[in-house]
Amino acid sequence: MTLQPGFKSPDPAKFERDQYVNYIEEKLPVEQPAMFGLHPNAEIGYLTTLGETIFATILSVSGASSGAGDGESAVKGIIATFLKELPANFHMLDI
């Protein structure tokens, strides 16, 4: 389902904020790049940039003061936790 410029929003006179939230969560499809006229791979670039930004932020707040070793081990621990939670790599021949 692709939403087009003719998509109609519910009547604001009949909907309160909570009703709009429920409508969006229950009735609208999951956002996909194609809905915005983007290439299907656009989300890959976005998620890659988001991941890089998250890890850059972790590194920047870990501090590089006299206790740099402690901050570095904390960041490595967080990264190890993230890596454990990731799904298995795709097998490219299966794809």
Secondary structure, 3 states (H helix, E strand, C coil): CCCCCCCCCCCCCCCCHHHHHHHHHHHCCCCCHHHHCCCCCHHHHHHHHHHHHHHHHHHHHCCCCCCHHHHHHHHHHHHHHHHHHCCCCCCCCCC
